[in-house]
Amino acid sequence: MTPRLCGLESQATSLASSEIAMAIEVILKEHVEHLGSRGEIVKVADGYARNYLFPRKLALAVTEENKRQIERDRAKAEARESEERQLADALGQRLEALELEIARRVGEQDTLYGSVTSADIAEALQAKDFTVDRRRIQLPDAIKTIGEHVVPVRLHRDVTAQVKVKVVPA
Protein backbone atom coordinates (compact mmCIF):
# COMPACT_ATOMS: atom_id res chain seq x y z
CA MET A 1 0.00 0.00 0.00
CA THR A 2 1.45 3.39 -1.01
CA PRO A 3 1.08 6.34 1.33
CA ARG A 4 -1.06 9.18 0.09
CA LEU A 5 0.21 12.71 0.27
CA CYS A 6 -2.14 15.18 1.74
CA GLY A 7 -2.52 18.53 -0.01
CA LEU A 8 -0.07 20.34 2.30
CA GLU A 9 2.79 17.87 1.73
CA SER A 10 2.39 17.99 -2.04
CA GLN A 11 2.54 21.81 -1.94
CA ALA A 12 5.74 21.67 0.11
CA THR A 13 7.24 19.21 -2.38
CA SER A 14 6.37 21.44 -5.35
CA LEU A 15 7.78 24.52 -3.56
CA ALA A 16 11.07 22.75 -2.89
CA SER A 17 11.40 21.66 -6.52
CA SER A 18 10.61 25.17 -7.79
CA GLU A 19 13.26 26.68 -5.49
CA ILE A 20 15.82 24.32 -6.97
CA ALA A 21 14.90 25.41 -10.49
CA MET A 22 15.19 29.09 -9.59
CA ALA A 23 18.97 29.01 -8.90
CA ILE A 24 21.52 27.42 -11.20
CA GLU A 25 25.28 27.11 -11.09
CA VAL A 26 27.35 28.70 -13.83
CA ILE A 27 31.06 29.04 -14.60
CA LEU A 28 32.08 32.65 -15.19
CA LYS A 29 34.10 33.22 -18.37
CA GLU A 30 34.89 36.84 -17.50
CA HIS A 31 35.00 38.96 -14.36
CA VAL A 32 31.47 40.14 -13.51
CA GLU A 33 31.24 43.03 -11.03
CA HIS A 34 29.61 42.06 -7.71
CA LEU A 35 29.35 38.40 -8.76
CA GLY A 36 32.78 36.85 -9.18
CA SER A 37 35.89 36.55 -11.28
CA ARG A 38 36.86 34.42 -14.25
CA GLY A 39 36.72 30.66 -13.66
CA GLU A 40 34.59 30.77 -10.50
CA ILE A 41 31.50 28.62 -10.12
CA VAL A 42 28.64 30.73 -8.75
CA LYS A 43 24.96 30.20 -8.11
CA VAL A 44 22.68 32.70 -9.86
CA ALA A 45 19.00 33.05 -10.61
CA ASP A 46 17.85 31.09 -13.63
CA GLY A 47 16.56 34.18 -15.44
CA TYR A 48 19.77 36.15 -14.78
CA ALA A 49 21.79 33.35 -16.34
CA ARG A 50 19.49 32.86 -19.36
CA ASN A 51 18.79 36.52 -20.09
CA TYR A 52 22.05 38.25 -19.16
CA LEU A 53 25.07 36.00 -18.62
CA PHE A 54 24.60 33.43 -21.42
CA PRO A 55 23.69 35.87 -24.27
CA ARG A 56 26.68 38.10 -23.42
CA LYS A 57 28.99 35.04 -23.29
CA LEU A 58 29.95 35.87 -19.69
CA ALA A 59 29.18 32.39 -18.32
CA LEU A 60 28.78 28.73 -19.19
CA ALA A 61 26.54 26.08 -17.67
CA VAL A 62 28.37 23.77 -15.25
CA THR A 63 29.24 20.54 -17.05
CA GLU A 64 32.37 18.38 -16.92
CA GLU A 65 33.38 19.44 -20.43
CA ASN A 66 32.97 23.13 -19.61
CA LYS A 67 34.99 22.69 -16.40
CA ARG A 68 37.84 21.15 -18.42
CA GLN A 69 37.63 23.96 -21.00
CA ILE A 70 37.79 26.63 -18.29
CA GLU A 71 40.83 24.92 -16.71
CA ARG A 72 42.59 24.95 -20.09
CA ASP A 73 41.75 28.62 -20.61
CA ARG A 74 42.65 29.61 -17.04
CA ALA A 75 46.43 29.49 -17.60
CA LYS A 76 46.15 31.64 -20.73
CA ALA A 77 43.81 34.04 -18.96
CA GLU A 78 46.09 34.40 -15.93
CA ALA A 79 49.07 35.16 -18.16
CA ARG A 80 47.04 37.73 -20.13
CA GLU A 81 45.68 39.23 -16.89
CA SER A 82 49.13 39.64 -15.36
CA GLU A 83 50.43 41.24 -18.56
CA GLU A 84 47.48 43.66 -18.65
CA ARG A 85 48.06 44.53 -15.00
CA GLN A 86 51.78 45.18 -15.58
CA LEU A 87 50.95 47.48 -18.49
CA ALA A 88 48.33 49.26 -16.38
CA ASP A 89 50.83 49.67 -13.51
CA ALA A 90 53.42 51.18 -15.85
CA LEU A 91 50.86 53.53 -17.39
CA GLY A 92 49.57 54.43 -13.92
CA GLN A 93 53.05 55.43 -12.72
CA ARG A 94 53.53 57.61 -15.81
CA LEU A 95 50.08 59.22 -15.33
CA GLU A 96 50.68 59.96 -11.64
CA ALA A 97 53.89 61.80 -12.52
CA LEU A 98 51.93 63.93 -14.99
CA GLU A 99 50.20 67.22 -14.23
CA LEU A 100 47.55 68.36 -16.70
CA GLU A 101 46.80 72.03 -17.14
CA ILE A 102 43.42 72.93 -18.58
CA ALA A 103 42.60 76.56 -19.38
CA ARG A 104 39.00 77.77 -19.10
CA ARG A 105 37.30 81.14 -19.36
CA VAL A 106 36.45 82.71 -16.01
CA GLY A 107 34.21 85.51 -14.78
CA GLU A 108 35.12 88.48 -12.61
CA GLN A 109 35.07 86.53 -9.32
CA ASP A 110 37.17 83.68 -10.79
CA THR A 111 34.12 81.51 -11.45
CA LEU A 112 34.25 79.18 -14.44
CA TYR A 113 31.99 79.57 -17.44
CA GLY A 114 31.00 75.93 -17.76
CA SER A 115 33.03 73.09 -16.28
CA VAL A 116 35.80 70.57 -16.91
CA THR A 117 34.43 67.12 -17.71
CA SER A 118 35.99 63.68 -18.13
CA ALA A 119 35.92 64.21 -21.91
CA ASP A 120 38.06 67.36 -21.46
CA ILE A 121 40.53 65.45 -19.30
CA ALA A 122 40.69 62.60 -21.85
CA GLU A 123 41.35 65.18 -24.59
CA ALA A 124 44.16 66.75 -22.54
CA LEU A 125 45.67 63.30 -21.95
CA GLN A 126 45.43 62.59 -25.70
CA ALA A 127 47.36 65.79 -26.37
CA LYS A 128 50.16 64.43 -24.15
CA ASP A 129 50.14 61.08 -26.05
CA PHE A 130 48.19 59.09 -23.44
CA THR A 131 45.23 57.15 -24.82
CA VAL A 132 42.62 56.79 -22.06
CA ASP A 133 38.94 56.23 -22.66
CA ARG A 134 36.85 58.97 -21.03
CA ARG A 135 34.70 56.33 -19.31
CA ARG A 136 37.78 55.20 -17.37
CA ILE A 137 38.11 58.66 -15.83
CA GLN A 138 36.13 58.44 -12.60
CA LEU A 139 35.07 62.03 -12.13
CA PRO A 140 32.11 62.05 -9.69
CA ASP A 141 31.02 65.56 -10.75
CA ALA A 142 32.37 67.98 -13.31
CA ILE A 143 35.10 70.31 -12.02
CA LYS A 144 33.61 73.79 -11.57
CA THR A 145 36.38 75.60 -9.68
CA ILE A 146 39.83 76.92 -10.50
CA GLY A 147 42.77 75.19 -8.84
CA GLU A 148 44.35 71.79 -8.49
CA HIS A 149 42.20 68.66 -8.43
CA VAL A 150 43.08 64.97 -8.15
CA VAL A 151 41.11 62.79 -10.55
CA PRO A 152 41.10 58.98 -10.34
CA VAL A 153 41.58 57.08 -13.62
CA ARG A 154 40.73 53.38 -13.52
CA LEU A 155 43.21 51.66 -15.82
CA HIS A 156 42.51 48.09 -14.74
CA ARG A 157 40.19 46.33 -12.33
CA ASP A 158 42.95 46.54 -9.67
CA VAL A 159 44.85 49.65 -10.82
CA THR A 160 43.63 53.20 -10.36
CA ALA A 161 45.95 56.14 -11.05
CA GLN A 162 45.53 59.58 -9.48
CA VAL A 163 46.01 62.30 -12.11
CA LYS A 164 46.64 65.92 -11.08
CA VAL A 165 44.49 68.36 -13.05
CA LYS A 166 45.14 72.06 -12.71
CA VAL A 167 42.35 74.33 -13.96
CA VAL A 168 43.67 77.81 -14.82
CA PRO A 169 42.03 80.94 -16.20
CA ALA A 170 42.35 81.40 -19.95
C-alpha positions in Angstrom: 0.0 0.0 0.0 1.5 3.4 -1.0 1.1 6.3 1.3 -1.1 9.2 0.1 0.2 12.7 0.3 -2.1 15.2 1.7 -2.5 18.5 0.0 -0.1 20.3 2.3 2.8 17.9 1.7 2.4 18.0 -2.0 2.5 21.8 -1.9 5.7 21.7 0.1 7.2 19.2 -2.4 6.4 21.4 -5.4 7.8 24.5 -3.6 11.1 22.8 -2.9 11.4 21.7 -6.5 10.6 25.2 -7.8 13.3 26.7 -5.5 15.8 24.3 -7.0 14.9 25.4 -10.5 15.2 29.1 -9.6 19.0 29.0 -8.9 21.5 27.4 -11.2 25.3 27.1 -11.1 27.3 28.7 -13.8 31.1 29.0 -14.6 32.1 32.7 -15.2 34.1 33.2 -18.4 34.9 36.8 -17.5 35.0 39.0 -14.4 31.5 40.1 -13.5 31.2 43.0 -11.0 29.6 42.1 -7.7 29.3 38.4 -8.8 32.8 36.9 -9.2 35.9 36.6 -11.3 36.9 34.4 -14.3 36.7 30.7 -13.7 34.6 30.8 -10.5 31.5 28.6 -10.1 28.6 30.7 -8.8 25.0 30.2 -8.1 22.7 32.7 -9.9 19.0 33.1 -10.6 17.9 31.1 -13.6 16.6 34.2 -15.4 19.8 36.2 -14.8 21.8 33.4 -16.3 19.5 32.9 -19.4 18.8 36.5 -20.1 22.1 38.2 -19.2 25.1 36.0 -18.6 24.6 33.4 -21.4 23.7 35.9 -24.3 26.7 38.1 -23.4 29.0 35.0 -23.3 30.0 35.9 -19.7 29.2 32.4 -18.3 28.8 28.7 -19.2 26.5 26.1 -17.7 28.4 23.8 -15.2 29.2 20.5 -17.1 32.4 18.4 -16.9 33.4 19.4 -20.4 33.0 23.1 -19.6 35.0 22.7 -16.4 37.8 21.2 -18.4 37.6 24.0 -21.0 37.8 26.6 -18.3 40.8 24.9 -16.7 42.6 25.0 -20.1 41.7 28.6 -20.6 42.7 29.6 -17.0 46.4 29.5 -17.6 46.2 31.6 -20.7 43.8 34.0 -19.0 46.1 34.4 -15.9 49.1 35.2 -18.2 47.0 37.7 -20.1 45.7 39.2 -16.9 49.1 39.6 -15.4 50.4 41.2 -18.6 47.5 43.7 -18.6 48.1 44.5 -15.0 51.8 45.2 -15.6 50.9 47.5 -18.5 48.3 49.3 -16.4 50.8 49.7 -13.5 53.4 51.2 -15.8 50.9 53.5 -17.4 49.6 54.4 -13.9 53.0 55.4 -12.7 53.5 57.6 -15.8 50.1 59.2 -15.3 50.7 60.0 -11.6 53.9 61.8 -12.5 51.9 63.9 -15.0 50.2 67.2 -14.2 47.6 68.4 -16.7 46.8 72.0 -17.1 43.4 72.9 -18.6 42.6 76.6 -19.4 39.0 77.8 -19.1 37.3 81.1 -19.4 36.4 82.7 -16.0 34.2 85.5 -14.8 35.1 88.5 -12.6 35.1 86.5 -9.3 37.2 83.7 -10.8 34.1 81.5 -11.5 34.2 79.2 -14.4 32.0 79.6 -17.4 31.0 75.9 -17.8 33.0 73.1 -16.3 35.8 70.6 -16.9 34.4 67.1 -17.7 36.0 63.7 -18.1 35.9 64.2 -21.9 38.1 67.4 -21.5 40.5 65.4 -19.3 40.7 62.6 -21.9 41.4 65.2 -24.6 44.2 66.7 -22.5 45.7 63.3 -22.0 45.4 62.6 -25.7 47.4 65.8 -26.4 50.2 64.4 -24.2 50.1 61.1 -26.0 48.2 59.1 -23.4 45.2 57.2 -24.8 42.6 56.8 -22.1 38.9 56.2 -22.7 36.9 59.0 -21.0 34.7 56.3 -19.3 37.8 55.2 -17.4 38.1 58.7 -15.8 36.1 58.4 -12.6 35.1 62.0 -12.1 32.1 62.1 -9.7 31.0 65.6 -10.7 32.4 68.0 -13.3 35.1 70.3 -12.0 33.6 73.8 -11.6 36.4 75.6 -9.7 39.8 76.9 -10.5 42.8 75.2 -8.8 44.3 71.8 -8.5 42.2 68.7 -8.4 43.1 65.0 -8.2 41.1 62.8 -10.5 41.1 59.0 -10.3 41.6 57.1 -13.6 40.7 53.4 -13.5 43.2 51.7 -15.8 42.5 48.1 -14.7 40.2 46.3 -12.3 43.0 46.5 -9.7 44.8 49.6 -10.8 43.6 53.2 -10.4 45.9 56.1 -11.0 45.5 59.6 -9.5 46.0 62.3 -12.1 46.6 65.9 -11.1 44.5 68.4 -13.1 45.1 72.1 -12.7 42.4 74.3 -14.0 43.7 77.8 -14.8 42.0 80.9 -16.2 42.4 81.4 -20.0 
